[in-house]
Amino acid sequence: ATITQDDLTQLLQQAEQQRPEIKAAQANLQATEQALIAAKTTLKPTISLSAATGWQQTDGSNNQNSSIGLSIDMPFDIGGGIQAKIKQSEAQKIQQNQYATQSATDLSRSVASLLSITSRHRNCNGKQ
C-alpha cells in the first residue's frame, strides 16, 4: 500500500496531538503571548469611577449627601522597566515560537524517516 500525502498529513496531526513536547511547546508559546499582552497593558491608562450616597437623621433633621469621583492613572516608564519587560516578553515569544516550530519540524522528519524505513522494508520483503 502506498502512503498518500493525505495519509502523511493525518499521521503528522495525530503525532502532534499525542507528543508531549509539542503540547508543551504550544502551551509555552501561549503563555509567553499572554505575558506579552500583560506587559503591554501596563503602559495603558486606567480609569476608575466611584459614586457614593449617604443619608443621616439626627435630632429630627434629615441629611443626604452624595459624591462622585473619577480618577485616571497614567503609568510613566521613567526607568524603562516596563519597556524592558515588553522587550523581554517579545524575545521570549520569538524563542518559544522557534522552539515550537523546531519541535514540529523534528516530528515531521521523524515521521517521514519512519515511513521511508517502512517503505524500504516492504520493498525488500516484496522482492523475496
C-alpha positions, 0 to 999 in steps of 0.5 A: 500500500502506498502512503498518500500525502493525505495519509502523511498529513493525518499521521503528522496531526495525530503525532502532534496531538499525542507528543508531549513536547509539542503540547508543551511547546504550544502551551509555552508559546501561549503563555509567553503571548499572554505575558506579552499582552500583560506587559503591554497593558501596563503602559495603558491608562486606567480609569476608575469611577466611584459614586457614593450616597449617604443619608443621616437623621439626627435630632429630627433633621434629615441629611443626604449627601452624595459624591462622585469621583473619577480618577485616571492613572497614567503609568510613566516608564521613567526607568524603562522597566516596563519597556524592558519587560515588553522587550523581554516578553517579545524575545521570549515569544520569538524563542518559544515560537522557534522552539515550537516550530523546531519541535514540529519540524523534528516530528515531521522528519521523524515521521517521514524517516519512519515511513521511508524505513517502512517503505524500504522494508516492504520493498525488500520483503516484496522482492523475496 
